[in-house]
Amino acid sequence: MHVFDALFEQFLRDAELRSLRRETRAFDHAAPGRSREGGRELLNFCSNDYLGLSLHPEIIARACDYVRRHGAGATASRLVCGTSMPCMQIEEKLARAKGTEAALLFSSGWQANAAVLPALLHIMGKDAQVYVDRLAHASLHQGCNAAGVRQIRFHHNDLNHLESLLRARAGQPGHRIIVTETVFSMDGDRCDVPRLGALAERFGAFLYLDEAHATGVLGPGGMGLAGLAPGQVHLSMGTFSKAMGSFGAYVAGSRALCDSLINACSGFIYTTALPPAVLGAIDAALDLIPCMQAERAALEENADYLRNAVRALGLDTGDSSTQIVPALVGDERRALELSRRLEARGMLATAIRPPTVPRGTSRLRIALSAAHTRDDIDALLGALADELEVWHA
Ligand SMILES: *Cc1c(COP(=O)(O)O)cnc(C)c1O
């Protein structure tokens, strides 16, 4: 054993003792809403494949077609010779769908947030103030940390608090940036985009919205909630890895913003462009999404049904109003135990623990797919009811 392995082993034991150890496991993606582990099929309530697009024949076909026509790799970064015609066309298609002047592709949502915020803050100058929802995604915090700014955190979705923080610093120099998510990944609640847009405008702040869980699912044409405050959102980013079914991410905004990122964003400049297979999948998803109103309606119905039933079982679902339904348990050990028991009954619903969520708010994060049937959801609810009964007995 290498001398450093003792250090790593100790680190892992500490995590284990606190019920916070994480492990990767292999699952086969069987069908939308279903997974296989070994020979066993499980109902999957933890994937972000909300519309089942990861297995959509048109997306698969176009990914294959792009590989055959353009090869396996992009061969270089965007600024060298990695920008292909499909790449440019997707960015134009995306900007039209988002209702913005321009859009830029990124390798992943995590990378976009981690790299775009430092670039923006570099352009805005040292005295810029960054207001961040305290439950914002790790990648947004990463971006702020990489920029070396001290975040001004507001209470989750509390725009009165945000306003009071903005007002308290109104006399200070520097640009303001407000950073939040339109749909929160672990809570399934939404921010009030129109009110946020008006607030940003009033304080002259740059509004940065993460649409990871809204893209494909909510808002005009299913392309996110930023469209609810036209002209007031300066940047919206999202990922193609969730409802869009494949991989990669985007930033949408003005031409000047996108051109500036091409010049200032390290995570855009110094990385290889997305490979053709991924571009094909993204292109097909952008064609499919506007026509998936029926799937979006089914997803919403599934979520309403599940939320009411989970609440009837006595579990808090917070302010969820989307396809993400947290069943709050509190203690991390209990959340883990409940998740394991459900899995033994053939249901996958991941326990989410700190630091992903605040201490004492560990939960099962139930993520629905439009492909889940009422029977699937009832099976989950039945298993959950049984386990809670054992618990309370
Ligand atoms: C998943 C997620 C990301 C990261 O996107 P990837 O493309 O998976 O890297 C960023 N922000 C939020 C809110 C997310 O949930």
The ligand as an ORCA input file, in Angstrom:
! r2SCAN-3c Opt
* xyz 0 1
  C     -26.758     19.041    -13.050
  C     -26.595     20.480    -12.776
  C     -25.517     21.184    -13.307
  C     -24.403     20.492    -14.037
  O     -24.759     20.104    -15.321
  P     -23.941     18.923    -16.028
  O     -24.179     19.137    -17.467
  O     -24.501     17.652    -15.502
  O     -22.503     19.099    -15.651
  C     -25.462     22.550    -13.109
  N     -26.421     23.184    -12.394
  C     -27.444     22.522    -11.831
  C     -28.466     23.283    -11.064
  C     -27.553     21.150    -11.993
  O     -28.549     20.491    -11.406
*
